[in-house]
Amino acid sequence: MVNESDIGKPHVAISTKIAKDYPGPDGSPKKVGQTIRLGAKEFTIVGLFSTGSLVIDGTIVMDIGEARKLLGLPPDAVSAYVVEPSIDAETDAVAERIEKAVPEVKAQRISQFNVILGSIMGRLDQFLLLAVGLAMLVGGVGIANTMLMSTSERFVEFGVMRTNGWTRRNVLALVTTESALLGVISGLIGSGLATAMVLTVNRFLDGFSLDLSPALIAASVAGALAIATLSGLYPAWKASRMTPMDAIRHSVT
């Protein structure tokens, strides 16, 4: 959108993000034909673009001569060159030739940035996995403690059930089902709160957004169900192993 006809002219192309961040007098985003002040100079907007990249969408494109004047740089000042070899396999060779030909220049390949970014994302994934694992452990211990306290307070109830024909399997199934139900309810409440928070946060994010798919919600509820069921097995087993008289005597004591 900035071409040879814009050489030597105060013309710029800006992203839609910048247009929103620096609105016009009426509060609406900047439009083509309007001006934007950069430093002490007004520039005419000749184009708008949107790439979805946080880096590129924070860039203002203009004639390099106008950029040098704006920054007070010499007419021949250059900060970086972008070189695209015709054959991708020769990227490393081209970088080495550039550094040998111009010793004061550092040639960096895009693969170097990809490795750094991949390392950062890998560490972030590990951190998130540790956080999720810790949350699951705390949740499981909490549910197990809740169910253990609940079963301890209901030993008389279980004793009466056993005297009326309930088997150990029935008691085990009852307590496990209660634990699973607790997990489903907590999973639904947690998913609802997470959805509300994601929708709220996305309204304030520009350039990217958090994603919360139905599959992820279903997996979260299923995970809560599994954790609650496993956490309730020990309290259920403890409640089912007591004889009717032991249950009643334990509660009286």
N, C-alpha and C positions, 0 to 999 in steps of 0.2 A: 504493500500500500504506500510505502515511501519509495519513490523511484527517481530517475534522473531529473525529472521536472521539478523536484523538491530541493535540488542542490542549491545551497546558499540561501534558502528560505526558512523562516521560522515555522516549519511544519512538523507535526509529530503524529505518530500512531500510538494509541494507548490501549490497554486492555479494558475490558468491561469492568473488571475489579477496580481499577484505578478510577474509572468513570463513576463508579458508585461511591468510592471512598472520598472523592472530591467533587461533590455534586454542584450543579449550577445554582444561581440565585433563588430559583423556585424550589430547590431541594431535590430535583430530579437528577438522574445521572447525566453526566456530560454526553453530548451528542456531536456527530461530525458537523464541522462548521463553526462550533463554538471554540472558545479559547481556554487555555489553561496556563497558569502562571508557574514558571520554573525559575527559581531565583528571583531576579529582578526583571525578567523578560516574559512577555506574553507569547505563547505559541498557539497556532491554529491547529485544531484537531482535523486530520485528513483521513483518519481510519480508526476503526475499533476492531480488536481481536480478542479471542478467548481460546486458550489451549488447555485449561485445566491444570497446568503446571504452576506450582507456587512460585517457582523461580521466574519463569518466562512471563507469567501474568503480572509480575511486579516490575516489568521492564518497560521503558519508554523508548520507542524507536524514532530516530531522527537522522538527518544528514550529519555525517561525522564531523564536517567542518563547523556546523552549528554547535555540536556537542563540545568541541574543543574550545570554542569561544565562551560557551556557557560555563565551563570548568576552568577557564583561564589557562589552558594548556598550549604548548607550542603547536604550530600548524602541522608538524610531522609526527606528533605524539600518537603512539598506538599502544594500547594496553594488552591486546591479545589478538591472535589470528586463529581462525577456525579453518582447519585443513581437512578436506574429505578426499582420501585416495580413491582412485577409480576402481581399485581392487582392494577389498577389505582385508585380504590376507597379508597385504604389504604394509599394514598400519605400523607395526613395530619397526620395520625397516625404514619407513619414512621418518618416524620419530627419531631414530638414531642418526639418520643423515642430516636432519634439521639441527640437532644438537651439535654435530661435528662441524657443520657449516657455520653456525652462529653460536659460539660457545656461551654467550651471555643469555641465551634463550633456553627456557625449560619447556620441553615438549612433553605434555601429559596426554596419555591415551584415555579414551572414554572408558575402557575396561578397568582402569585404575579406580575411577569413580564408582563403577559398578561393584568392584570388590569391597570398597569402603562402605558403600551403602548396604551391600549384602551382609557385611559383618555387623553393622549397626542393627539391621533388622533381625539378624539371628540372635543377638543379645537381647533385643527387645522381646522376641518370642520366648526366650528362656525365662526372662523376668516375668512375663505374663503367665507362663505355665507354672512358675513357682507361686505366684499370687493366687492363681486358680486352685492349685493343689492345697495351699494353706487354707483357703476359704472352704474347700471341701472337707478338709480335716477338722476344722473348727465346727463346721455345720454338722458333721457326723458325730463328733463328740457331744455337741449340744443336744442333738436328737436322742442319742443313746442315754444321756443323763436324764433328759426329760421323761423318756419312756421307762427308765429304771425307777425313777421316783414315782411315776404314775402306777406302775405295777406293784411297787412296795406298799402303796397306800390302798391297794385293792385286793390284798391277799384274802380278806374275808369274803369278798365277792367271788373270787376264783374258787375258794373253798366251798361256798354254797353251790356254785355251778357244778363242781366236781361231785358233790353229794347228790345232785339232781340228774346225774347221768352224763355230764360233759366229760369227754376224754382229754387226755393230755394234748392230743392233736388239735382238738377244738380250741383249747385255750391258746395253744401256740399260734393257730391261724388267726384268732381274734386279735391278739396283741400285735402280730405282724401286720395285719390289715390296718389296724389303727395307726401304726407307725408309717405305713405306706401312704395312707390318706393324709397324714401330717406332711409328708414330703411333697405330695401333689399340690396341696394347698399352698405350701411355702413356695414351691416352684412357680405356680401361677401368679402369686403375689409378686415374687421377685421379677418375673418376666414382665409383668405389667408396669412395675416401677422402672425397670430398665428401658422399656419402650418409651415411656413418658420422658425419661431423662434424655434418651437419644434424640427424640423429636425436638425437645427443647434446645439441646446443644446445637443441633444442625441448623437451627434458625440463626445462630450467631456465627457459624462457620462460613467462610467464603473461599471457594477454590477446591474444597473437598468436603466430604460428609461421612459420618459414621454410618455403618450398614448393620442393620439388625433384621435378618431374613427370617421368614417363618420356620425354615429348617433349623436355624440356630435356636429359636425359641422352643421348638419341639425337643431339640436335643437337651436344652437346659432343664425342661420339665422332666424329661426322662432321666437325666442325671440326678435330679433331686429325688425322684422316686426311688432310684436304685440305691442312693446313699441312705435314705431314710429306711428302706427295707432292710438293708444290711445292718444298719445301726440298731434296729429293733429286734434283731435275731437273738442277741444275748438276753435282754430283758424278757423276751417271750419264752425263751428256753428256761430261764430261771423260774418264771411263773408256772410253766407247765410241769416242772419236775417235782413240785411240792404236792404232798398228799393232802386231802381235804382237812384232816385234823391238824397237820403241821401248819397249813396255811392259816387256819383259825387261831391256833395257839400262838403262832408268830405275831399275828396282828394284835392279839390280846396283850402279849408281852410288850 
